[in-house]
Amino acid sequence: MSESNKLRKWFLRSKNQDSGDHGEMSFFAHLDVLRKHLIRSALVIALTTIWAFCYYDFVFDKIILGPKKADFPTYRIMCWISDRFNLGTSYCLKEISFKIINTEMAGQFNLQLNSSVIVGIILGFPYLLFELWLFIKPALHLRERKAARGFVFYATLLFLLGILFGYYIIAPYSIRFLVGFHVSEVIENQITIDSYLSSIVTLTLGTGIIFEMPIVVLILSGLGLLTPKLMRSSRRYAVVIMLIIAAVVTPTPDIQTMLIVFLPLMILYEISIMVAVRVERKNMQAQG
């Protein structure tokens, strides 16, 4: 059976959870169900966005501007490591000297609105995953549901770990290098608020999405589109791709910072292989 037919059967298959009867829904019926799930997700994200908008002083001062302050936990830990192992003053950041400016009339209002939406999406992401699971679950057989048990929990956990890793590791390292880089002493770094916010969001949210790699592998393996053998044979290419991602995400010249990003990605890839092995083993047991 072709891969396109597999996907079509998986998408169209629907099961009554109580009676166990099989049935098929039309494409437009699926779209109508999906629309309801998305509407509920949008309402929850709207509520978390309103919360972020109402408590914006905390969101902006403590979260968004956190990596700009010298007392940020990451910088303090770096100073402690530097003192503990006598690494010199280059690892300890005492001051971050750059100004954040606004160049548009509606810039600060747009900042509050855009950052509130971003925080709302991050806070509402677990519920979005829950609604996605409710949409997919009726199309799964009992065996597939058992195999996917804990999907919402593990996907949320990986996403939050990625968010924390991007916010506390990648963002501070990148800011520390970029604002400290000078082509000439006559050039003063004045960063627009849009540029600062987009950098923080890209590094943080992007890492959260990358950390969902094992979940993506779980889904693709369940559909038969990905196998452990393929992942093992493609490991060398995956390493190159992850090194490129690490180099892009951390625009610093030192190999040490790049390895800080690369190693978690490599660990996630190996975990993904183990996930694919487990799915393949369960599929073979079910067939045999």
Salt bridges, closest charged atoms under 4 A:
GLU3 OE1 - LYS6 NZ 3.97
ASP32 OD1 - ARG35 NH2 2.79
ASP32 OD2 - LYS36 NZ 3.69
GLU131 OE1 - HIS37 ND1 2.57
GLU131 OE2 - ARG40 NE 3.05
GLU144 OE1 - ARG13 NH2 2.88
GLU270 OE2 - ARG235 NE 2.91
